[in-house]
């Protein structure tokens, strides 16, 4: 545990904390992020550090799909997983690492893109995009290194670890190490698009 914490601090990553204000005083404690059903923006704040990327240390008994479904920030992702027929796969034993785009990340796509992808005739394209966000095995933030990482889709993503934070292609990690029973979620602010081949 102490080794993970020291590595996390070297990477400039933070702990997920909740803040509760009672009669003008603020109490800060570790959050159980994987079990929090509220949006991440409401449920967490980052402890002071260089990158401000929240880190969850709570292991959930729920699967990756359960954790995403319980969090209000992943409504579009959850709908997309259902439309793509990937729910059962991501409820399976895994383990998997999911770079999970928030609803705000999906909202950055050109107007009508999400609606088009969710149509049954575009299922193959949707599966390609979603599996590009998944890596086989559990990859915690403390073990992320700069370089290319192969996704379940077959193409690679480019990971860049810096003191200022971590990016996957051009997407920034906004929260990391949200643990599920069958893997881990890292939250990203932009949808990743695989290369056309």
N, C-alpha and C positions, 0 to 999 in steps of 0.2 A: 504493500500500500504506500509506504513512504517513497519507494522508488518511483511509482507512478506519479505521485504528487510532484516530486522533484523534476521529473521529465516534463510533466505538464507545465510547470512554471518556466522551464527552459524554453518551451514552445510558446510561452506567453498566453496559455489558455487559462480560463477561469472556472470557478465552481458555480453551479447554479444555486442561487439563493432566493429565498422569499423574504419579503419585507412586510411586517405587520405594524401598523401605527395604532397605538392605544394611548389616549390622553396625551398626545403630543410627543410621546417617546416611540422610537422605532426599534423593533426587535428583528434581528436578522438570523435566519436559521437555514440549514440545508433543506432543499426541496426534494420531494419524491416525484420528480418530473414525469417518469413513465406512468404514474398513476393519476396525474393531474389532468382532468378533462377539459380545463379551460385553455384558451389560446395562449401560446408561449409568451406573447407580448404582455399578457395580463398576469401570467403565473410566475414569471422569472425576472430577475435583474442580474446583471453581471457584477461580480466583485471587482474592485479596482485592480486592473493590471494593464499590460501593454496592448493586448488585442481585444479584450472585452468579450471573448467568445465563451458563452456559458457551457459548463461541463456538468452532466448528470452523473451521479455516482450510485444511484438507486437501480437495482436490478428488478425488473418487473416479472411477474408470473404470466403476463399477457404476451401474445405474439406481436410481431412487428405490425401486422394489420390491426390488431386490437388497440395497440398504443396509438397508431396514427388516427384510427377512427375516433378514439376518445379525446383527441386534441382538436379543438375548433379551427386550428390553422391549416388542417390537411383535408378539408372537405372535397376539394377538386381532385387531389391525389387519390383519395379513397374511392371516389366515383370512377376515376380512370382505371384503377386496379380492378374494380368490378366489371367495367365494360371490356377490359382486356382479358378477363378470365384468369387473372393472376392471384386472386385472393387465396385460393387453396395452396398455391405454391409458396406464398409468403407466410402462410400459417404453418407450413411444414417444418421439419426439424432444422433445416439450414445447417450451420448458421449462415446468415447473410448480413452484409453491410449495405444499408440503403442511404443514398444521398437524396433526402426528401425535400422536394420543392414545396414551399408554402403556397397558399391560395394567392398571395400577393405575387409570388414568382410566376404562377400560371397567368395572372392578370397582365403581366408584361408582354405576353405573346400577342401577335397581331389579332385584332378583333375577329372573332369567329373561329379562331384556330382550335380552341378547346372543344367547342360544339361540333366542329367537323371531325375531330379525332375521336369523339365519343360515339360516332355513328358506326353501326355494325359493319358496314362495308370498309371501314378504315381500321378494323381491329388489328391487322398485321402491322400497320405503321405505328399504332399506339403501343403494341407489345414491344416493338423495336425501341421506341423512345423510353418506355418505362424500364425495360431490362437494361438499358444503358445507364440507369441510375442505381443499379444493383451490382455489388461485388460479392463473389463467393467467399465465405469465411467471415469471421468477425474481426474487423480492423478498427481498433480504438484510436482515438486521436493521439494517444501517446506513442503509437507505432507508425503513424503516418509519416512518410518521407517524400521528398520531392522526387518526381519521376512519373513514368507512365504506369497505369494500373489497368489491367484487363477487366472488363465488365462482363456480366452474364450475357449481354447482347453480342459480345465477341470483339467489339472495338475497344479502344483504350481511352481513358480519361487522363488528363495531365494534372497531376497534383503538385501544387507549389506551396511549400511550408516556409513561412517567413515570420519574423518577430511581430509584424503587424497583423498577422492572421494567416488563415489557410484558404486557398482557392482551389476549386476543381474546375478545370478549363477556365472560364471567365466568371464562374459563380463563386460567391463568398460563402464560407461556412459561418452561420450565425448562431448555431448551438451544436454541441457535439456530445457523443457518448450517451445518448438516450437509449438505455438498455431495455431489451425485450428478452423473452425466454428463448428466442431463436435467432438472436443477432443484436445489431445496434443501428440506431438512426443518427445520421448527421444532417442537420437542417441546412438547406441552401437557399439563396435568394433569387436564383435564376434557373429556369428549366434547362437541362443539358440536352443538346441535340446531337445524335450520332451523325457521322459523315455519311453522305449518300454513296452507296456502293451497290 
